[in-house]
Structures are given as C-alpha cells and as structure tokens.
Amino acid sequence: MTDCVFCKIVAGQIPATKVTEDDACVAFMDIGQVNPGHVLVAAKLHAKDVYALDEAQAASIARTVVRVARAIRAAFAPQGLSVYQANGEAAGQTVLHYHVHLVPRYANDGMAFTWPVQNPPRAALEAHAARIRAAL
C-alpha cells in the first residue's frame, strides 16, 4: 500500500534506524521513544493483524521479538520490558499494519511509560540501535 508508513519503511522510502531484519520483518527504533531503547518489529508484508500472517511469518516475527528483547536487556539493563502487538487502529490510523512494540521499563520511571513520548534526534536513535545491534 503506497500510503502505509510501515510499507514505506520496509521499502526504504522513509528512513528508519534499523536494528535487524530478515525476510519476514524489520526491527527499527521507534521515532517516538516512550523510553530509551523502544523498538518496533514490523511485518514486511502489509497485514492488518496477526491473523493475516502465515505460520512461518508469525514465527519469524516472534523469533525477532525475542532476539531483540534480549539485546535490549543486554544493551540497556532495564528493570522490565513491555511487549505488545498493534496495528495502528488504537492510534486512530487509517492504514493498518501489524507490528510489535518492545518498550523497556526503568526504575526511575516508576515502571510506567514516560509521557509524552520523546522524539530524540536521529543521532540518539542511531546510538541506541548500535547498542542493540552490538548485543545481538
């Protein structure tokens, strides 16, 4: 879909700070960092929800989520990690694309998300991504 931001990221039409990718998904830094180290794992195909994925695609995304979660733990040492799936519907987006959020939680934020989200400069996102890639 040409108007889907995730499809544009997958196609390289919108720059993203990628952490890792494979044939089924791409993991990249969320530009709206709820907490430092917030990563999205998005399906490479345009799928509205997890039900639209075949078993191999879903398994690949799940493996990537686990690998990146472990790398976030090694790179940032958060006290916890919230993992949740989304497709943009809850945010009122009109184009839906399945993705998974990995949001580190830290003791100094009371184990709650920081709000409003921070929009760090690309250099900060690159530094976060480099730490996670090194831990992968």
Secondary structure as the mmCIF struct_conf table of DSSP 4:
data_model
#
loop_
_struct_conf.conf_type_id
_struct_conf.id
_struct_conf.beg_label_comp_id
_struct_conf.beg_label_asym_id
_struct_conf.beg_label_seq_id
_struct_conf.end_label_comp_id
_struct_conf.end_label_asym_id
_struct_conf.end_label_seq_id
TURN_TY1_P TURN_TY1_P1 THR A 2 ASP A 3
HELX_RH_AL_P HELX_RH_AL_P1 VAL A 5 VAL A 10
TURN_TY1_P TURN_TY1_P2 ALA A 11 GLY A 12
BEND BEND1 GLN A 13 ILE A 14
STRN STRN1 LYS A 18 GLU A 21
BEND BEND2 ASP A 23 ALA A 24
STRN STRN2 CYS A 25 MET A 29
BEND BEND3 ILE A 31 GLY A 32
STRN STRN3 GLN A 33 GLN A 33
BEND BEND4 VAL A 34 ASN A 35
TURN_TY1_P TURN_TY1_P3 PRO A 36 GLY A 37
STRN STRN4 VAL A 39 ALA A 43
BEND BEND5 LYS A 44 LEU A 45
BEND BEND6 LYS A 48 ASP A 49
HELX_RH_3T_P HELX_RH_3T_P1 VAL A 50 ALA A 52
BEND BEND7 LEU A 53 LEU A 53
HELX_RH_AL_P HELX_RH_AL_P2 GLU A 55 PHE A 76
BEND BEND8 GLN A 79 GLN A 79
STRN STRN5 GLY A 80 ALA A 86
BEND BEND9 GLY A 88 GLY A 88
TURN_TY1_P TURN_TY1_P4 GLU A 89 GLY A 92
BEND BEND10 THR A 94 VAL A 95
STRN STRN6 HIS A 99 ARG A 105
HELX_RH_3T_P HELX_RH_3T_P2 ALA A 107 ASP A 109
TURN_TY1_P TURN_TY1_P5 GLY A 110 MET A 111
BEND BEND11 ALA A 112 ALA A 112
BEND BEND12 TRP A 115 PRO A 116
HELX_LH_PP_P HELX_LH_PP_P1 VAL A 117 VAL A 117
STRN STRN7 GLN A 118 GLN A 118
HELX_RH_AL_P HELX_RH_AL_P3 ARG A 122 ALA A 135
#
